[in-house]
């Protein structure tokens, strides 16, 4: 399975609110009248996900966590492996700064990769900690 998107979520915590266990999607857009699925790239779709339980259920089906990290480390891994010599312009640098900064979006969104018999290292998880330890498995 490949990571499809980054979501705002947390590993399992004793104080995790039951009310947030329903992963209802939330859409954000700068356009007031938009279609959630037709506005590709213009709207962000997010959901609160409890990653630890998701990984436990995946494990019960024979999958293992391949990677788990925040958006900062995920994007930094991809950029360092796939675009090491990239010369970003000022606008691109500002956009990356927003996505990577720990106090903005960098630590608020996570990526989880699950798989069966998968041995490759995915570049997005190059700087990630051990996924089982990070998820408390």
PyMOL commands that set and color helices and strands:
alter all, ss='L'
color gray80, all
select helices_A, chain A and resi 18-21+51-60+71-82+90-100+102-106+123-125+131-135
alter helices_A, ss='H'
color red, helices_A
select strands_A, chain A and resi 9-10+26-29+43-46+49-50+64-70+110-115
alter strands_A, ss='S'
color yellow, strands_A
deselect
rebuild
show_as cartoon
